[in-house]
Amino acid sequence: MNAVDHAYPIGKFEPPAEIDAALREKLLAELEAAPRRLREAVERLSDSQLDTPYRDGGWTVRQVVHHLTDADVNAYVRTKIALTENEPMVRYWEQEPWAELPDAKHGPIEPSLALFESLHAWWLAGMRLLPVESFGRRFRHPRLGMITVDLHLALYDWHCRHHIAQIASLAARRGWK
């Protein structure tokens, strides 16, 4: 396997051509399952394993766990903004400096796992209460342009699966499980 495979073990994000009710339900179910899958991917890892980069030049597993929580906090806020404002511009957040902060590099993962679980429970409970037309609401992303809540969910479904796969593929390559 080459470095590109380690960086994108499930491939790069490809936006779906259309998001219908069945695909939306699949995305919601995947996002609901992400906290369990993340916890399963890291539950038996030692501190030294958590401090192992998932690929040469990549973040450590610990940084990936904290990144997932940071990213989904931002995704949650963007979703709420899209649902309550008319085509707002959302703020871009620089993920690289966040991953270099001391909490991301050295902090225990349990608080991030707990927040990730709670956040997903609250975020997805809210999504399931929305009328279908809410998923078509749009916001301006500074790098991606205008996107819908539906597309945003698809992106974060991929994002969670992508990073969890990075951890799982590292564990498999190293024979950790």
Protein Blocks (a to p, Z undefined) as FASTA:
>chain_A
ZZklmmmmnopadddfbdcfklmmmmmmmmmmmmmmmmmmmmmpcfklmmpcfbehiacf
klmmmmmmmmmmmmmmmmmmmmmcghiacddddfklmmmpmklmmpcfklmmmmmmmmmm
mmmmmmmmpcfklmmpccddfklopadfklmmmmmmmmmmmmmmmmmmmmmmnopZZ
